[in-house]
Amino acid sequence: MPLTPQEELEVALERAAKWLRGSKSVCVLSGAGVSAESGVPTFRASDGLWEGHRIEDVASPDGWERDPALVWNFYNARRANVATVKPNPGHAALVGMEKRWGDRFTLVTQNVDGLHREAGSKNVLEIHGSLRHTRCLGCGAVTNRGLEPLGDAPKCPQCHGRLRPHIVWFGEGLDDDIWMAAMQAADECDALLVVGTSAVVYPAASLVPIARRKGATVIEVNLTRTEASAQADVGLYGPSGVTLPKLVERLS
Ligand code: OAD
């Protein structure tokens, strides 16, 4: 008799937990799916549109040059959305994992919503920036503004220069120090969890082959198979707000 999907998940959870129990260091690569159950929309579920906007209009240097007010209004709307949501049990489970591994646990996230930190995760590398931070185009200051409304042409509190969202847009490079730390964590880990990401955006997705090359076990947590699935040793297919807590339960 073939296993039911529920039985398959139980077997996969047991395998993943066994690998994790034997791991000295753990790295996580998270994406939009981990925040989906909190009510933050994912990117690739919406026909190439992002809340009604073309991605190149609101998330690229060209879009910014053309219409900064449109870009600010878009990010203010996303900030307002995040202000109304809360971390979910998937975020909380990753906090539990960090407690177990301490400084041998690194959470690399592509998410800009800040929900991992809000949940209590500490060693978080936000490789695509943060909705909560602004960057001054004059003095370069990066400031945490929380989620307060910022208007459509905010000015730097220090030098009154123009501010932009502190987000990595398409066509822009990642912060060198943050990306080096992410690569090091993937390179040195014994297990990499790939959670709620379609794994199509680079360089983030390259953390999977980086970890594999050094023999790390790759565990995928997603609703469905993705571009990373062929490289995963085990897949936990279901909502991360359900599967991650089940996985953490099995670690003790
Ligand atoms: P995507 O929208 O591409 O992928 C979301 C993934 O989450 C998909 O694979 C879904 O199957 C999965 N998913 C949805 N709900 C889930 C749930 N409840 N539990 C588990 N998995 C779930 O988002 P990302 O992979 O994060 O970049 O996108 C990567 C980058 O592309 C983003 O960081 C952003 C975007 O362009 C920048 O802003 C620079």
Boltz pocket constraint, residues with backbone or C-beta under 6 A from the ligand:
constraints:
  - pocket:
      binder: B
      contacts: [[A, 30], [A, 31], [A, 32], [A, 33], [A, 34], [A, 36], [A, 37], [A, 42], [A, 43], [A, 44], [A, 45], [A, 59], [A, 110], [A, 111], [A, 128], [A, 168], [A, 169], [A, 170], [A, 195], [A, 196], [A, 197], [A, 198], [A, 199], [A, 200], [A, 201], [A, 221], [A, 222], [A, 223], [A, 224], [A, 225], [A, 226], [A, 238], [A, 239], [A, 240], [A, 241]]
      max_distance: 6.0
